[in-house]
Amino acid sequence: SAKGLIEGASGATGREYVVTGWGNMASVRDRDWNYMVRFEEPAGTERLFDLRNDPYELKDVASSHADRVKEGRRRLEALTGQELGTKLPDGPLDDTMAPCRAYYGAPRASRQEQASGFV
């Protein structure tokens, strides 16, 4: 259960990785790696951090771990259903409840929306 996972209960299971996004950035994070990219303009923006050896994410190791960068990109593209470098839809993805750029393009975002990271 989610509660067991949060509390660290033995035998609790969770997701293999999690995808988060803010502004035009996205992160695909698992236990050992954090892949980050500007999803609409990925060229030259892919970064990778080795969380086992660099928990504070101070050293980008993307250039020496091309396989991990490729895996992060693949996971993100699988979620969005399209290659990186294209605009994401403004609403939910397919039949999920997950917002995908929920407030993208809104003419005037409220301060609360801006603070939420959905703008």
C-alpha positions, 0 to 999 in steps of 0.5 A, spaced: 500 500 500 502 507 499 501 508 506 506 502 507 511 504 502 511 511 505 512 509 512 517 504 510 514 497 511 517 491 510 514 488 503 511 494 501 512 495 493 512 501 489 513 504 482 520 502 479 520 509 477 517 516 478 516 522 472 515 529 475 515 535 471 515 543 472 515 548 467 518 545 461 523 540 465 521 533 466 525 528 471 525 520 471 527 518 477 529 511 480 532 508 486 539 510 483 539 515 477 535 521 476 534 523 468 532 531 467 531 534 460 527 540 457 522 535 454 520 540 448 527 542 447 531 536 449 538 537 445 543 539 449 539 539 456 539 532 458 542 531 465 543 525 469 545 524 476 548 518 480 544 518 486 548 512 489 554 516 489 552 523 488 545 524 492 545 532 492 546 531 484 552 536 484 555 532 478 552 531 471 554 524 468 550 524 462 556 524 458 559 517 461 552 514 461 549 514 455 545 507 456 542 511 462 540 517 458 537 513 453 533 509 458 530 516 461 528 518 455 525 512 453 521 512 459 519 519 458 517 518 451 513 512 453 509 516 458 507 522 453 506 517 447 511 521 443 518 523 442 521 528 446 522 535 442 514 536 441 509 540 445 505 536 450 498 536 450 494 541 455 490 536 458 490 529 461 494 524 457 489 519 454 484 516 459 488 517 465 487 523 470 494 525 470 495 532 468 499 534 462 501 541 462 494 542 465 495 550 465 500 550 459 498 557 455 493 560 460 493 567 458 493 569 466 495 564 471 493 565 478 499 566 483 496 559 486 497 556 479 504 559 478 506 556 485 503 549 484 508 548 478 503 547 473 504 553 469 
